[in-house]
Amino acid sequence: MEHTLTWNPGFYNNKHAFVFNYGRGLIDLLQPKKNERILDLGCGAGQLTDAISKFTTDVVGIDNSPEMIEDARKSYPDIDFRVMDASNFSLDKPFDAIFSNAALHWVKKYKEAARCMYDNLNEGGRLVIEMGGHGNVETITNSLQKLLSKKGYLEQSRFFPWYFPTMGAYAAVLENVGFRVLVAQHYDRPTELADEATGIMDWLNMFGDGFFAGVDEKDRAEIIHEVQEDVKPELFHDRKWYADYKRLRILAHKH
């Protein structure tokens, strides 16, 4: 059973703009400076790379999705975007800072990614990241796995595409490759979804595609609808859907 996620930039930008909108606050922590070389790791469709480019002209965006990189290149033709794997990348010149928003939880080879980030930074360079933390979207995924199992999709019910570490676990991963962790925060961030009628279903269609490899299309539609109904008491408030996000934010230096 193959689990591949093909990103749809239009659907992402239209219904899931919260991903990069929340990331704008992370740029405040980055504090990019005029003469710095900065890497946006897991840049998606490039919105935050573009925001960083307003501070420094030497910015590179990498992502392992060809669809997202193609969209980024069309939207921001003056920025250097490349298709690269976060767990196995090397660029011609090191960076003063590596920035990553809502990307590293997709990287299962997290130790290799930490090593790559360290190796691609200058001495004294900094790492500013935010990703899903322990317990992220647990209400949604618990319901999804339960309903997949109930319909007989046992292998799919055991699938889990993300790495959502505790604060201590990820700090240790970074420290083990040589980073000094200066700030680490794990916090709840209930995240409003775009559509009052289909919020959770849209979220699952965007980010949960891997759970449905080998699932009949009719069953998929039923399961997604049932998940939304199942989580409604917890995640629907004041006529709005919220995903139960828990985020991990870290600032670290290479020394």
N, C-alpha and C positions, 0 to 999 in steps of 0.2 A: 504493500500500500504506500503510494508516493504522497508526500505532503509538501506541496509547493505552493507558495503564496505569490500570485501575480497581482501586483499593485495596480489599481485603477486611479490614476492621478486626478481625473475629473471628479469622481465620487469622493475621493479623499479631500480635495480642496473645497468641494461644495458642502458636504455633510460633516466633515471632520476637521474643520479649520481650527477647532479648539487645540489640536495638537501643536500647531506652530504658534497660535496666539498665546497660549500659556508659556511657550518657550521664550517669548520676548522678555519676560522677567528674568530669565536666566542670563540674558545678555548683560543685564545690570551687574550680575555677579562676575561675569567675564571681564568687564571693564576694558574692552578692546582699545588699543592705542594706535596712533597713526602709523608708526613705522614697524608694527608687528606683523609677523607671518602667522596666520591662523587657519587651522583645519576645522571644518564642520563635518564631524563624523556621523554618518547616517543622516545626510542632509535632506532626504526626501525630495520634494519638488522645489527646494531651494529658497523658500521664503525667508528663513532665518539667515541663510548664507548671504542673501541680499542685504538683510538688515545689518549684518556684521560688516559688509563691504562699504557701508556708509562711514565707518570709522577707519578702516584700513583697506588699501587697494590690493594687498597681497593675501587673498583668502582663497582657499580651495575647498570644494565640497565633494565628499565621496559617499556613495551609497551602493549597495549590491543589487538594487533594482534598476535594470536598464530602462524600464518604463518611466520611473521617477526621474532618472538622470536626463532622459530625452526631454521630458516636460520642463525640467529646470533649465536646460540649455536653450530651449525655445523662449522661456520667460525672461531669462537673464543671460543674454548671449555674451556679455562682457566678463562673466565669471568662469573660472576654470572648474568644471564639473567632471568627475571621472567615476566609472563603474569599478568599485573595489570592495573587497571583503574585509570587514572590520577585524577579523581574526587573523588576517594574512595580508598586510599591506605594507608597502614601503615606497616613499616618495624621494625625489632627488635631493631635496633640502629639508632639514628638520624645521620644526615649528616652534614659535614662542608660546603658543597656547593651542590646546585641543578642546573643542567645544562639542558636546553631544547632547541632544534633546530627544527623549522618547525613542531611542534607537537601540541602546545596548541590551535591553531586555530581550531582544530578538536574537542575540548572539549567544548560542549555546557553548561555543568554545571561548568562554569568558576569560580563562587564564591566558590563552593565546592573544586575545584582544588587549588585555592589560599590558602584556609584554610589547605588543606592537605600538601601543600608545606611548609607552615609556621610551621605546627606541626611536620614535619619530619626533621626540621633543628635544629642544636644546636644554643644556644644563640650566637649572633654575626655571625652566618652563612650567606652565601650569595646566592642569586638567580641570575643566568645569563641566560637570555632567548632571543630567537628571534622567531617571529611568523608572520603570515600575519597580516598586519595592515589595517586600514580603506581604502577602495578603491582597495584592492588587487584583481588582475585578473578581474577587473570590465568590461573591454572590452570583454573578453571571456564570462563571465557569463551573461552579458546583452544580447549578441547575442544568446547564448544558450537558455535563457529563452524566448526570442522573437520568436525563431524558433520552440521551443516546443509548445508554445501557438498557433502559426500559423497552426501547424499540428493537433491541437485539444487536445493536452496533457496539459490541464489547471492545473491539480493538480501538475504534474511534473514541470511545469513552475514556480510554486510558491515555490518549494522546495529550500532550501539553507542549505548545510551541515556544514557551517563554522561560526565561530565567529571572525570577523575582526574588532577589536575595534579601536577607536581613542587612541592616546597616553594618553590623559587626562583621558579617561574612564577606561583604564586598570590600570593606575597608581593609580586611586582611589580605584579600586577593591583590589589591593595589600595593599594600605595604610589602608583600612578598616579592614583587618585581622591583622595588626600590622607591616607590612614591612615599612622600610624607603627607598624610591626610590631615588637612588643617580644619576642615568643616565637614561634618556628616549629619544629615537630617533625614528622618523618616517621618512622613506626615500624611494625614488623610487629606484628599482633595476630591470631594464629590464633584463630578464633572458633568455639567449640563450638556445634553445631546440636542442635536439640531431640530429634530422632528417630533412634534407632540404625539403623532399617531404611530410612528414606526421607529422611535429612538433606539431601543435595544436591538430590534431586528436589523436596522441599518448598521449598528456597531458590529453585530455578529457577521453580517455579510461582508463588512470591510476587513475586520481583523481576525475573524474566526474561521476563515475558509478552510484551513488545514484540518479542522475537526470533521469535515464532511467529505473527505476523500473516500470514494466508494459508496457514498450514501445516495440512495434513490432521490431524485429531484423532488418528488412529491413528499417523501419523508422529511427531506431537508426543510422544505417550506413549513411543514407541520411542526417540526421540532423547534424551529426558530420562533414561530408564533407562540408555541407553548412555553418556551423560556420567557418570553416577554410577559406573558400572563402570570407565570410562576413568580417572577421577581417583582411584580407590580407593587405589592404591599411595602416592599423595602425601598424601591428605587423610583417610584413615581410620586412626586409631591407638587402641589400647586400647579397642576396641569403641565408638568415638565418631567422628562426622564433624566435621570442622573446615573452615570456609571460610577461604581464604587472604587474609585482610584485611590491607591496608596503609592506615594512617590518617594524615591530615594534621591537626594541631592547631595553632591560631593564636590568639594574643592580640594585639590591635592597639588603638590609641587614635586618636580623632579629635582633631587639633590644628590 
